[in-house]
Amino acid sequence: MEKMKVRDLMVPADQFPKIADTASLFDALFALETAQEDFLSGKSAQRIMLVENEKKQIIGKISPIDLFKGLEKKYNEVNVEKTLEKFGLKYIWNGMREDYNLWESPFKDLCRKAGDIHVKNFVNIPNDGQSVNLDDSLTKCFHLFVVNRHDTLFVMEKNEFIGMLRFTDVYKAVAQTMKECTV
């Protein structure tokens, strides 16, 4: 297991459904539903929805939770909840939520909003804590999964996105290794 690299468990980008960053929130809703249905019916091995720009380069991913983020634009103004909670200051987050009027009226005129908001406004763009290189060891990935609580990591090669490392695949490999120890 110590010798395994990201490349041994990653899933190539071409195996994931994709959506354009110019698509509307409404389009994203239907694309995510279709991806889920295809996954559950066995038509597709993946349900993670990757987002690509006009050059067909992957820039991130979206999930149902990101749709909620898209409905409330003010989340782009505030990104400190985790930091405050980490230092035991969650009460400040509650005050900020009130000060910024988060979720004041996210469902008002929902249909119009869903057509006017584009995926590029709420896409989950990977940061340093959510990306790994193709030849990184899995121990680095263990750390990122545990500390940052991501379910997937973006796999990069020469600053280009080439695939995803899913926690479920890493977990299966670790579980298999542990079971072999008990035999």
Stockholm file with secondary structure:
# STOCKHOLM 1.0

chainA/1-183         MEKMKVRDLMVPADQFPKIADTASLFDALFALETAQEDFLSGKSAQRIMLVENEKKQIIGKISPIDLFKGLEKKYNEVNVEKTLEKFGLKYIWNGMREDYNLWESPFKDLCRKAGDIHVKNFVNIPNDGQSVNLDDSLTKCFHLFVVNRHDTLFVMEKNEFIGMLRFTDVYKAVAQTMKECTV
#=GR chainA/1-183 SS CTTCBHHHHCEEGGGSCEEETTSBHHHHHHHHHHHHHHHHHTSCSCCCEEEECTTSCEEEEECHHHHHHHHCGGGGTCCCHHHHHHTTCHHHHHHHHHHTTTTSSTTTTHHHHHHHCBGGGTCBCCCGGGEEETTCBHHHHHHHHHHHCCSEEEEEETTEEEEEEEHHHHHHHHHHHHHHHTC
#=GC SS_cons         CTTCBHHHHCEEGGGSCEEETTSBHHHHHHHHHHHHHHHHHTSCSCCCEEEECTTSCEEEEECHHHHHHHHCGGGGTCCCHHHHHHTTCHHHHHHHHHHTTTTSSTTTTHHHHHHHCBGGGTCBCCCGGGEEETTCBHHHHHHHHHHHCCSEEEEEETTEEEEEEEHHHHHHHHHHHHHHHTC
//
